[in-house]
Amino acid sequence: MKTSNFDYDLPPELIAQHPPEKREDARLLILNRETGKIEHRRFPDILDFFQEGDLLLLNDARVIPARLYGRRPATGGKAEVLLLHPADKGGWSALIRPARRARPGTKIDFGERIIGVVRERLGGKVIIDFPGTDNLLEAIEEIGFPPLPPYIKRDRKNYPEKLRTQDRERYQTVFAKKPGAVAAPTAGLHFTEELLNAIRERGVETASVTLYVGYGTFQPVKAETVEEHRMHEEYFEISPETADRINSNQGRLWVVGTTTVRALESAADGEGIVKPTTAPTDIFIYPGYRFKTRFNLITNFHFPRSTLIMLVSALAGRNNIMKAYREAIKENYRFYSYGDAMLLGSDLRNTLGINN
């Protein structure tokens, strides 16, 4: 299967650079993945689709302010570090710029008495230690910047505190709990506490998994064929309580985000029973994949040639997805992390009359 089959042309002005004024202001493209029918709504209208007995599954990973700026005391040169995930012996795997000057032993002063020391280089990444800093996640809350994806343009030299504060708040779901992600599970950004409460009042239960979203989620597939691609690894957790809720659910299952799908499918056995799991996953879902669980998916619009557009194509069909993306572009939807949302369903019953 050619990677180019998942390419499309997106006008740059449709890449959302800022969140909407309110979380719930996003638009919602509804795609019936069996009929291919498309409807255009607002995100709060998603409430109309929920019914008593349904289960809404969320990813409660919390984004850390993983982008750090500092100077090398030896030369005064600037350095930028993006933390990726914890490494062994208390260090962190990270990307660093300028990379050519990041030799083992290089020190970087980030301010607030936080010093990083490059331990080793591993390909294009480094392992960096933070000696003397007992709780790094707590420490970087003061000095770190939101790890926004590269298509959201921010100039550190002209990054007003108001905008930085907005990014720290809005590049985070309202239900985020467990810190460790370096990218947001963006489909969840549209939910407010008020909307979640209204969904619960419909008799819908909510449950959470945790998948610590990694930076690799933004990387396009570079291999000529999809099958050649090697998926990045991400760590996830599904508790016994959440697994039990999923397995005992008699209504429809609603999954928020492709990250939640990856956790769900990684933990399910051949019979679709979800096992409590704490483990890394490198599951790669693309057309031809046979899903173990049945669900409706709430997601955002994804990057061309990305593993995420391949995942939604596996669920809804490549032709349906590419048709929906063309329609979204025609209708000037906002794309990617701060953009609008999609609902991909096969059992959608509401006032619209969208049914199986």
Contacts in CASP RR format, 6 or more apart in sequence:
PFRMAT RR
TARGET T0000
AUTHOR 0000-0000-0000
METHOD contacts of the structure
MODEL  1
MKTSNFDYDLPPELIAQHPPEKREDARLLILNRETGKIEHRRFPDILDFF
QEGDLLLLNDARVIPARLYGRRPATGGKAEVLLLHPADKGGWSALIRPAR
RARPGTKIDFGERIIGVVRERLGGKVIIDFPGTDNLLEAIEEIGFPPLPP
YIKRDRKNYPEKLRTQDRERYQTVFAKKPGAVAAPTAGLHFTEELLNAIR
ERGVETASVTLYVGYGTFQPVKAETVEEHRMHEEYFEISPETADRINSNQ
GRLWVVGTTTVRALESAADGEGIVKPTTAPTDIFIYPGYRFKTRFNLITN
FHFPRSTLIMLVSALAGRNNIMKAYREAIKENYRFYSYGDAMLLGSDLRN
TLGINN
1 225 0 8 1.000
1 226 0 8 1.000
1 227 0 8 1.000
1 286 0 8 1.000
1 287 0 8 1.000
2 224 0 8 1.000
2 225 0 8 1.000
2 226 0 8 1.000
3 221 0 8 1.000
3 222 0 8 1.000
3 223 0 8 1.000
3 224 0 8 1.000
3 225 0 8 1.000
3 226 0 8 1.000
3 229 0 8 1.000
3 305 0 8 1.000
4 305 0 8 1.000
5 318 0 8 1.000
6 221 0 8 1.000
6 226 0 8 1.000
6 304 0 8 1.000
6 305 0 8 1.000
6 306 0 8 1.000
6 309 0 8 1.000
6 310 0 8 1.000
6 313 0 8 1.000
6 318 0 8 1.000
7 304 0 8 1.000
7 305 0 8 1.000
8 304 0 8 1.000
8 322 0 8 1.000
8 325 0 8 1.000
8 326 0 8 1.000
8 329 0 8 1.000
10 304 0 8 1.000
10 329 0 8 1.000
10 335 0 8 1.000
11 329 0 8 1.000
14 329 0 8 1.000
14 332 0 8 1.000
14 333 0 8 1.000
14 334 0 8 1.000
14 335 0 8 1.000
15 151 0 8 1.000
15 152 0 8 1.000
15 334 0 8 1.000
15 335 0 8 1.000
15 336 0 8 1.000
16 152 0 8 1.000
16 334 0 8 1.000
16 335 0 8 1.000
16 336 0 8 1.000
16 337 0 8 1.000
16 338 0 8 1.000
16 339 0 8 1.000
16 340 0 8 1.000
17 152 0 8 1.000
17 153 0 8 1.000
17 338 0 8 1.000
18 166 0 8 1.000
18 338 0 8 1.000
19 166 0 8 1.000
19 170 0 8 1.000
19 171 0 8 1.000
19 189 0 8 1.000
19 338 0 8 1.000
19 339 0 8 1.000
20 26 0 8 1.000
20 334 0 8 1.000
20 338 0 8 1.000
20 339 0 8 1.000
22 192 0 8 1.000
23 170 0 8 1.000
23 174 0 8 1.000
23 189 0 8 1.000
23 190 0 8 1.000
23 191 0 8 1.000
23 192 0 8 1.000
24 42 0 8 1.000
24 43 0 8 1.000
24 44 0 8 1.000
24 190 0 8 1.000
24 191 0 8 1.000
24 192 0 8 1.000
24 195 0 8 1.000
25 42 0 8 1.000
25 43 0 8 1.000
26 42 0 8 1.000
26 43 0 8 1.000
26 190 0 8 1.000
26 334 0 8 1.000
26 339 0 8 1.000
26 340 0 8 1.000
26 341 0 8 1.000
27 40 0 8 1.000
27 41 0 8 1.000
27 42 0 8 1.000
27 43 0 8 1.000
27 333 0 8 1.000
27 334 0 8 1.000
27 340 0 8 1.000
27 341 0 8 1.000
28 40 0 8 1.000
28 41 0 8 1.000
28 42 0 8 1.000
28 43 0 8 1.000
28 45 0 8 1.000
28 46 0 8 1.000
28 340 0 8 1.000
28 341 0 8 1.000
28 342 0 8 1.000
28 343 0 8 1.000
29 38 0 8 1.000
29 39 0 8 1.000
29 40 0 8 1.000
29 41 0 8 1.000
29 324 0 8 1.000
29 327 0 8 1.000
29 328 0 8 1.000
29 333 0 8 1.000
29 340 0 8 1.000
29 341 0 8 1.000
29 342 0 8 1.000
29 343 0 8 1.000
30 38 0 8 1.000
30 39 0 8 1.000
30 40 0 8 1.000
30 41 0 8 1.000
30 342 0 8 1.000
30 343 0 8 1.000
30 345 0 8 1.000
30 348 0 8 1.000
30 352 0 8 1.000
30 354 0 8 1.000
31 37 0 8 1.000
31 38 0 8 1.000
31 316 0 8 1.000
31 320 0 8 1.000
31 321 0 8 1.000
31 324 0 8 1.000
31 342 0 8 1.000
31 343 0 8 1.000
31 344 0 8 1.000
31 345 0 8 1.000
32 38 0 8 1.000
32 345 0 8 1.000
32 346 0 8 1.000
32 348 0 8 1.000
32 354 0 8 1.000
33 315 0 8 1.000
33 316 0 8 1.000
33 317 0 8 1.000
33 320 0 8 1.000
33 344 0 8 1.000
33 345 0 8 1.000
33 346 0 8 1.000
34 345 0 8 1.000
34 346 0 8 1.000
34 356 0 8 1.000
36 320 0 8 1.000
36 323 0 8 1.000
37 354 0 8 1.000
38 323 0 8 1.000
38 324 0 8 1.000
38 327 0 8 1.000
39 352 0 8 1.000
39 354 0 8 1.000
40 331 0 8 1.000
41 352 0 8 1.000
43 190 0 8 1.000
43 340 0 8 1.000
43 341 0 8 1.000
44 195 0 8 1.000
46 195 0 8 1.000
46 298 0 8 1.000
46 343 0 8 1.000
47 195 0 8 1.000
47 198 0 8 1.000
47 199 0 8 1.000
47 202 0 8 1.000
48 350 0 8 1.000
48 351 0 8 1.000
48 352 0 8 1.000
49 296 0 8 1.000
49 343 0 8 1.000
49 348 0 8 1.000
49 349 0 8 1.000
49 350 0 8 1.000
50 56 0 8 1.000
50 199 0 8 1.000
50 202 0 8 1.000
50 203 0 8 1.000
50 204 0 8 1.000
50 254 0 8 1.000
51 202 0 8 1.000
51 204 0 8 1.000
51 251 0 8 1.000
51 252 0 8 1.000
51 349 0 8 1.000
52 202 0 8 1.000
52 203 0 8 1.000
52 204 0 8 1.000
53 203 0 8 1.000
53 204 0 8 1.000
53 205 0 8 1.000
53 249 0 8 1.000
53 250 0 8 1.000
53 251 0 8 1.000
53 252 0 8 1.000
54 202 0 8 1.000
54 203 0 8 1.000
54 204 0 8 1.000
54 205 0 8 1.000
54 249 0 8 1.000
54 251 0 8 1.000
54 252 0 8 1.000
54 253 0 8 1.000
54 254 0 8 1.000
55 204 0 8 1.000
55 205 0 8 1.000
55 206 0 8 1.000
55 207 0 8 1.000
55 245 0 8 1.000
55 246 0 8 1.000
55 249 0 8 1.000
55 251 0 8 1.000
55 252 0 8 1.000
55 253 0 8 1.000
55 254 0 8 1.000
56 199 0 8 1.000
56 204 0 8 1.000
56 205 0 8 1.000
56 206 0 8 1.000
56 207 0 8 1.000
56 254 0 8 1.000
56 256 0 8 1.000
57 206 0 8 1.000
57 207 0 8 1.000
57 208 0 8 1.000
57 209 0 8 1.000
57 242 0 8 1.000
57 246 0 8 1.000
57 253 0 8 1.000
57 254 0 8 1.000
57 255 0 8 1.000
57 256 0 8 1.000
57 260 0 8 1.000
57 264 0 8 1.000
57 295 0 8 1.000
58 173 0 8 1.000
58 175 0 8 1.000
58 188 0 8 1.000
58 191 0 8 1.000
58 206 0 8 1.000
58 207 0 8 1.000
58 208 0 8 1.000
58 209 0 8 1.000
58 256 0 8 1.000
58 260 0 8 1.000
59 173 0 8 1.000
59 185 0 8 1.000
59 188 0 8 1.000
59 208 0 8 1.000
59 209 0 8 1.000
59 210 0 8 1.000
59 211 0 8 1.000
59 213 0 8 1.000
59 256 0 8 1.000
59 257 0 8 1.000
59 259 0 8 1.000
59 260 0 8 1.000
59 263 0 8 1.000
60 173 0 8 1.000
60 175 0 8 1.000
60 176 0 8 1.000
60 177 0 8 1.000
60 178 0 8 1.000
60 208 0 8 1.000
60 209 0 8 1.000
60 210 0 8 1.000
61 176 0 8 1.000
61 178 0 8 1.000
61 179 0 8 1.000
61 180 0 8 1.000
61 181 0 8 1.000
61 185 0 8 1.000
61 210 0 8 1.000
61 211 0 8 1.000
61 212 0 8 1.000
61 213 0 8 1.000
61 259 0 8 1.000
62 172 0 8 1.000
62 176 0 8 1.000
62 177 0 8 1.000
62 178 0 8 1.000
62 179 0 8 1.000
62 180 0 8 1.000
62 181 0 8 1.000
63 146 0 8 1.000
63 147 0 8 1.000
63 171 0 8 1.000
63 172 0 8 1.000
63 176 0 8 1.000
63 179 0 8 1.000
63 180 0 8 1.000
63 181 0 8 1.000
63 182 0 8 1.000
63 183 0 8 1.000
63 184 0 8 1.000
63 213 0 8 1.000
64 83 0 8 1.000
64 137 0 8 1.000
64 140 0 8 1.000
64 147 0 8 1.000
64 179 0 8 1.000
64 180 0 8 1.000
64 181 0 8 1.000
64 182 0 8 1.000
65 140 0 8 1.000
65 141 0 8 1.000
65 143 0 8 1.000
65 144 0 8 1.000
65 145 0 8 1.000
65 146 0 8 1.000
65 147 0 8 1.000
65 168 0 8 1.000
66 82 0 8 1.000
66 83 0 8 1.000
66 84 0 8 1.000
66 140 0 8 1.000
66 144 0 8 1.000
66 147 0 8 1.000
66 182 0 8 1.000
67 80 0 8 1.000
67 81 0 8 1.000
67 82 0 8 1.000
67 83 0 8 1.000
67 144 0 8 1.000
67 145 0 8 1.000
67 146 0 8 1.000
67 147 0 8 1.000
67 148 0 8 1.000
68 80 0 8 1.000
68 81 0 8 1.000
68 82 0 8 1.000
68 83 0 8 1.000
68 110 0 8 1.000
68 140 0 8 1.000
68 143 0 8 1.000
68 144 0 8 1.000
68 145 0 8 1.000
69 78 0 8 1.000
69 79 0 8 1.000
69 80 0 8 1.000
69 81 0 8 1.000
69 110 0 8 1.000
69 144 0 8 1.000
69 145 0 8 1.000
69 156 0 8 1.000
70 78 0 8 1.000
70 79 0 8 1.000
70 80 0 8 1.000
70 81 0 8 1.000
70 108 0 8 1.000
70 109 0 8 1.000
70 110 0 8 1.000
70 111 0 8 1.000
71 77 0 8 1.000
71 78 0 8 1.000
71 79 0 8 1.000
71 108 0 8 1.000
71 109 0 8 1.000
72 78 0 8 1.000
72 79 0 8 1.000
72 101 0 8 1.000
72 106 0 8 1.000
72 107 0 8 1.000
72 108 0 8 1.000
72 109 0 8 1.000
73 107 0 8 1.000
73 109 0 8 1.000
74 106 0 8 1.000
74 107 0 8 1.000
79 96 0 8 1.000
79 97 0 8 1.000
79 98 0 8 1.000
79 101 0 8 1.000
79 102 0 8 1.000
79 108 0 8 1.000
80 96 0 8 1.000
80 97 0 8 1.000
81 94 0 8 1.000
81 95 0 8 1.000
81 96 0 8 1.000
81 108 0 8 1.000
81 110 0 8 1.000
81 128 0 8 1.000
82 94 0 8 1.000
82 95 0 8 1.000
82 96 0 8 1.000
82 147 0 8 1.000
82 182 0 8 1.000
82 215 0 8 1.000
83 92 0 8 1.000
83 93 0 8 1.000
83 94 0 8 1.000
83 140 0 8 1.000
83 147 0 8 1.000
83 182 0 8 1.000
84 92 0 8 1.000
84 93 0 8 1.000
84 94 0 8 1.000
84 95 0 8 1.000
84 125 0 8 1.000
84 182 0 8 1.000
84 214 0 8 1.000
84 215 0 8 1.000
85 92 0 8 1.000
85 93 0 8 1.000
85 180 0 8 1.000
85 182 0 8 1.000
85 212 0 8 1.000
85 214 0 8 1.000
85 235 0 8 1.000
86 92 0 8 1.000
86 93 0 8 1.000
87 93 0 8 1.000
87 127 0 8 1.000
89 129 0 8 1.000
90 129 0 8 1.000
91 119 0 8 1.000
91 127 0 8 1.000
91 128 0 8 1.000
91 129 0 8 1.000
91 130 0 8 1.000
92 127 0 8 1.000
92 128 0 8 1.000
92 129 0 8 1.000
92 130 0 8 1.000
92 136 0 8 1.000
93 122 0 8 1.000
93 125 0 8 1.000
93 126 0 8 1.000
93 127 0 8 1.000
94 125 0 8 1.000
94 126 0 8 1.000
94 127 0 8 1.000
94 128 0 8 1.000
95 124 0 8 1.000
95 125 0 8 1.000
95 126 0 8 1.000
95 215 0 8 1.000
96 102 0 8 1.000
96 118 0 8 1.000
96 126 0 8 1.000
96 128 0 8 1.000
99 124 0 8 1.000
99 126 0 8 1.000
102 118 0 8 1.000
102 121 0 8 1.000
102 126 0 8 1.000
103 118 0 8 1.000
103 121 0 8 1.000
104 118 0 8 1.000
104 119 0 8 1.000
104 120 0 8 1.000
104 121 0 8 1.000
105 117 0 8 1.000
105 118 0 8 1.000
105 119 0 8 1.000
106 117 0 8 1.000
106 118 0 8 1.000
107 115 0 8 1.000
107 116 0 8 1.000
107 117 0 8 1.000
107 118 0 8 1.000
108 115 0 8 1.000
108 116 0 8 1.000
108 117 0 8 1.000
108 118 0 8 1.000
108 128 0 8 1.000
109 115 0 8 1.000
109 116 0 8 1.000
110 116 0 8 1.000
110 143 0 8 1.000
111 143 0 8 1.000
112 139 0 8 1.000
112 142 0 8 1.000
112 143 0 8 1.000
114 130 0 8 1.000
114 133 0 8 1.000
114 136 0 8 1.000
114 139 0 8 1.000
114 140 0 8 1.000
114 143 0 8 1.000
115 130 0 8 1.000
115 131 0 8 1.000
115 132 0 8 1.000
115 133 0 8 1.000
116 128 0 8 1.000
116 129 0 8 1.000
116 130 0 8 1.000
116 131 0 8 1.000
117 128 0 8 1.000
117 129 0 8 1.000
117 130 0 8 1.000
117 131 0 8 1.000
118 126 0 8 1.000
118 127 0 8 1.000
118 128 0 8 1.000
119 126 0 8 1.000
119 127 0 8 1.000
119 128 0 8 1.000
119 129 0 8 1.000
120 126 0 8 1.000
120 127 0 8 1.000
130 136 0 8 1.000
130 139 0 8 1.000
133 139 0 8 1.000
137 179 0 8 1.000
137 180 0 8 1.000
145 156 0 8 1.000
145 159 0 8 1.000
145 164 0 8 1.000
145 167 0 8 1.000
146 164 0 8 1.000
146 167 0 8 1.000
146 168 0 8 1.000
146 171 0 8 1.000
147 182 0 8 1.000
147 183 0 8 1.000
147 215 0 8 1.000
148 154 0 8 1.000
148 167 0 8 1.000
148 171 0 8 1.000
148 337 0 8 1.000
149 183 0 8 1.000
149 218 0 8 1.000
149 336 0 8 1.000
149 337 0 8 1.000
150 218 0 8 1.000
151 218 0 8 1.000
151 303 0 8 1.000
151 336 0 8 1.000
151 337 0 8 1.000
152 336 0 8 1.000
152 337 0 8 1.000
152 338 0 8 1.000
154 163 0 8 1.000
154 167 0 8 1.000
170 189 0 8 1.000
170 338 0 8 1.000
171 184 0 8 1.000
171 189 0 8 1.000
171 337 0 8 1.000
171 338 0 8 1.000
172 184 0 8 1.000
172 189 0 8 1.000
173 184 0 8 1.000
173 185 0 8 1.000
173 188 0 8 1.000
173 189 0 8 1.000
173 191 0 8 1.000
174 191 0 8 1.000
174 192 0 8 1.000
174 193 0 8 1.000
174 196 0 8 1.000
175 188 0 8 1.000
175 191 0 8 1.000
175 196 0 8 1.000
175 208 0 8 1.000
177 208 0 8 1.000
177 210 0 8 1.000
178 210 0 8 1.000
178 212 0 8 1.000
178 237 0 8 1.000
180 212 0 8 1.000
181 211 0 8 1.000
181 212 0 8 1.000
181 213 0 8 1.000
181 214 0 8 1.000
182 212 0 8 1.000
182 213 0 8 1.000
182 214 0 8 1.000
182 215 0 8 1.000
183 213 0 8 1.000
183 214 0 8 1.000
183 215 0 8 1.000
183 216 0 8 1.000
183 217 0 8 1.000
183 218 0 8 1.000
184 213 0 8 1.000
184 337 0 8 1.000
185 211 0 8 1.000
185 213 0 8 1.000
185 256 0 8 1.000
185 257 0 8 1.000
185 259 0 8 1.000
185 260 0 8 1.000
186 257 0 8 1.000
186 300 0 8 1.000
186 336 0 8 1.000
186 337 0 8 1.000
186 338 0 8 1.000
186 339 0 8 1.000
187 256 0 8 1.000
187 257 0 8 1.000
187 258 0 8 1.000
187 298 0 8 1.000
187 299 0 8 1.000
187 300 0 8 1.000
187 341 0 8 1.000
188 256 0 8 1.000
188 257 0 8 1.000
188 298 0 8 1.000
189 337 0 8 1.000
189 338 0 8 1.000
190 341 0 8 1.000
191 256 0 8 1.000
196 206 0 8 1.000
199 206 0 8 1.000
200 206 0 8 1.000
204 254 0 8 1.000
205 245 0 8 1.000
205 249 0 8 1.000
207 241 0 8 1.000
207 242 0 8 1.000
207 245 0 8 1.000
207 246 0 8 1.000
208 242 0 8 1.000
209 236 0 8 1.000
209 237 0 8 1.000
209 238 0 8 1.000
209 242 0 8 1.000
209 260 0 8 1.000
209 263 0 8 1.000
209 264 0 8 1.000
210 236 0 8 1.000
210 237 0 8 1.000
210 238 0 8 1.000
210 263 0 8 1.000
211 234 0 8 1.000
211 235 0 8 1.000
211 236 0 8 1.000
211 237 0 8 1.000
211 259 0 8 1.000
211 260 0 8 1.000
211 262 0 8 1.000
211 263 0 8 1.000
211 281 0 8 1.000
212 234 0 8 1.000
212 235 0 8 1.000
212 236 0 8 1.000
213 234 0 8 1.000
213 259 0 8 1.000
214 232 0 8 1.000
214 234 0 8 1.000
216 232 0 8 1.000
217 232 0 8 1.000
217 234 0 8 1.000
217 259 0 8 1.000
217 306 0 8 1.000
217 307 0 8 1.000
217 308 0 8 1.000
218 303 0 8 1.000
218 306 0 8 1.000
219 232 0 8 1.000
219 306 0 8 1.000
220 303 0 8 1.000
220 304 0 8 1.000
220 305 0 8 1.000
220 306 0 8 1.000
221 229 0 8 1.000
221 305 0 8 1.000
221 306 0 8 1.000
221 307 0 8 1.000
221 310 0 8 1.000
222 229 0 8 1.000
223 229 0 8 1.000
226 286 0 8 1.000
226 310 0 8 1.000
229 284 0 8 1.000
229 307 0 8 1.000
230 282 0 8 1.000
231 282 0 8 1.000
231 283 0 8 1.000
231 284 0 8 1.000
231 307 0 8 1.000
232 282 0 8 1.000
233 280 0 8 1.000
233 281 0 8 1.000
233 282 0 8 1.000
234 259 0 8 1.000
234 262 0 8 1.000
234 280 0 8 1.000
234 281 0 8 1.000
234 282 0 8 1.000
235 279 0 8 1.000
235 280 0 8 1.000
235 281 0 8 1.000
236 262 0 8 1.000
236 263 0 8 1.000
236 266 0 8 1.000
236 267 0 8 1.000
236 277 0 8 1.000
236 278 0 8 1.000
236 279 0 8 1.000
236 280 0 8 1.000
236 281 0 8 1.000
237 263 0 8 1.000
237 277 0 8 1.000
237 278 0 8 1.000
238 263 0 8 1.000
238 264 0 8 1.000
238 267 0 8 1.000
238 274 0 8 1.000
238 275 0 8 1.000
238 276 0 8 1.000
238 277 0 8 1.000
238 278 0 8 1.000
239 276 0 8 1.000
240 276 0 8 1.000
242 274 0 8 1.000
242 276 0 8 1.000
243 267 0 8 1.000
243 274 0 8 1.000
243 275 0 8 1.000
243 276 0 8 1.000
243 277 0 8 1.000
246 253 0 8 1.000
246 264 0 8 1.000
246 274 0 8 1.000
246 293 0 8 1.000
247 273 0 8 1.000
247 274 0 8 1.000
252 295 0 8 1.000
252 296 0 8 1.000
252 347 0 8 1.000
253 293 0 8 1.000
253 294 0 8 1.000
253 295 0 8 1.000
253 296 0 8 1.000
254 295 0 8 1.000
254 296 0 8 1.000
254 297 0 8 1.000
254 298 0 8 1.000
255 261 0 8 1.000
255 264 0 8 1.000
255 295 0 8 1.000
255 296 0 8 1.000
255 297 0 8 1.000
255 298 0 8 1.000
256 298 0 8 1.000
257 297 0 8 1.000
257 298 0 8 1.000
257 299 0 8 1.000
257 300 0 8 1.000
258 297 0 8 1.000
258 299 0 8 1.000
258 302 0 8 1.000
258 308 0 8 1.000
258 311 0 8 1.000
258 312 0 8 1.000
261 285 0 8 1.000
261 295 0 8 1.000
261 297 0 8 1.000
261 311 0 8 1.000
261 315 0 8 1.000
262 281 0 8 1.000
262 283 0 8 1.000
262 285 0 8 1.000
262 311 0 8 1.000
263 281 0 8 1.000
264 274 0 8 1.000
264 293 0 8 1.000
264 295 0 8 1.000
265 283 0 8 1.000
265 285 0 8 1.000
265 291 0 8 1.000
265 292 0 8 1.000
265 293 0 8 1.000
266 277 0 8 1.000
266 279 0 8 1.000
266 281 0 8 1.000
266 283 0 8 1.000
267 274 0 8 1.000
267 275 0 8 1.000
267 276 0 8 1.000
267 277 0 8 1.000
268 274 0 8 1.000
268 275 0 8 1.000
268 292 0 8 1.000
268 293 0 8 1.000
269 275 0 8 1.000
269 292 0 8 1.000
270 292 0 8 1.000
271 292 0 8 1.000
272 292 0 8 1.000
272 293 0 8 1.000
274 293 0 8 1.000
284 307 0 8 1.000
284 310 0 8 1.000
285 307 0 8 1.000
285 310 0 8 1.000
285 311 0 8 1.000
285 314 0 8 1.000
285 315 0 8 1.000
286 307 0 8 1.000
286 310 0 8 1.000
286 311 0 8 1.000
286 313 0 8 1.000
286 314 0 8 1.000
287 310 0 8 1.000
287 313 0 8 1.000
287 314 0 8 1.000
287 317 0 8 1.000
287 318 0 8 1.000
288 314 0 8 1.000
289 314 0 8 1.000
291 314 0 8 1.000
291 315 0 8 1.000
296 343 0 8 1.000
296 344 0 8 1.000
296 345 0 8 1.000
296 346 0 8 1.000
296 347 0 8 1.000
296 348 0 8 1.000
297 312 0 8 1.000
297 315 0 8 1.000
297 342 0 8 1.000
297 343 0 8 1.000
297 344 0 8 1.000
297 345 0 8 1.000
298 341 0 8 1.000
298 342 0 8 1.000
298 343 0 8 1.000
298 344 0 8 1.000
299 308 0 8 1.000
299 312 0 8 1.000
299 341 0 8 1.000
299 342 0 8 1.000
299 344 0 8 1.000
300 335 0 8 1.000
300 336 0 8 1.000
300 337 0 8 1.000
300 339 0 8 1.000
300 340 0 8 1.000
300 341 0 8 1.000
300 342 0 8 1.000
301 325 0 8 1.000
301 328 0 8 1.000
301 333 0 8 1.000
301 335 0 8 1.000
301 336 0 8 1.000
301 339 0 8 1.000
301 340 0 8 1.000
301 342 0 8 1.000
302 308 0 8 1.000
302 309 0 8 1.000
302 312 0 8 1.000
302 336 0 8 1.000
303 309 0 8 1.000
303 336 0 8 1.000
309 321 0 8 1.000
312 321 0 8 1.000
312 342 0 8 1.000
312 344 0 8 1.000
313 321 0 8 1.000
313 322 0 8 1.000
315 344 0 8 1.000
316 324 0 8 1.000
316 344 0 8 1.000
316 345 0 8 1.000
324 342 0 8 1.000
328 335 0 8 1.000
328 340 0 8 1.000
328 342 0 8 1.000
333 339 0 8 1.000
333 340 0 8 1.000
334 340 0 8 1.000
346 356 0 8 1.000
347 355 0 8 1.000
347 356 0 8 1.000
348 354 0 8 1.000
348 355 0 8 1.000
349 355 0 8 1.000
END
